[in-house]
């Protein structure tokens, strides 16, 4: 019995290590400056970033929300981490923030941890890529037990993008900690509005549209069925679409 218990524990730890090891975490923070203190907030954030976030390991990227109910709020993102990130001691950095930046803030989200779904991502794996100028972020709440129905079309669409040599990018995140764990964010970045600024499908044949290509790849009427399943999996009251602008002046410089 003792040997059996040891074997079961070893197998459990092995499965956990494989599961945790395959996850990529992105950590976000949202800050709304006090009225009349936006300039002071930005100056304090820029100084803190230069002092504490100078390397690829400590890098942080800042984005300003441009529209919707959160316009004027800033999002700060730490990217591409594994679970060992959370074992570090950030107490000195937090103390510096509390002393030098916190007084300019009216509202904040606290730390939120997101998991990036690699199978639902395209054009998002280059760790050395320069952030795009703008990002469209569509957040939704997915019904309990409907994650697979929501993700299926995103996973398949990522495969279609690869096949059709899409020049843009797209990814899917889900909150793992610090918020509603049924909240997902579908995000893509671009450098210009309109035209081919957000990407084009180089491999799309003349006279063929994306629905045709999707059905050809995944079966008759797959486009309609998959998007309908996706829409049915979403609790519409939780939907939010917003545009963000990258702020290199408030981000790690390489």
HUCORZI-V228553 format. One record per helix or strand of 2 or more residues. SS is the DSSP state (@ for helix, = for strand). FROM is the first residue (numbers start at 1). LEN is the number of residues. If there is no record, write none. Layout:
((SS | FROM | LEN) (SS | FROM | LEN))
This chain:
((@ | 2 | 20) (= | 24 | 10) (@ | 38 | 15) (= | 61 | 5) (= | 73 | 9) (@ | 83 | 5) (@ | 91 | 10) (@ | 102 | 3) (= | 105 | 4) (= | 112 | 5) (@ | 118 | 3) (= | 134 | 9) (@ | 147 | 17) (= | 170 | 8) (= | 183 | 8) (@ | 210 | 9) (@ | 222 | 11) (= | 234 | 13) (@ | 248 | 3))
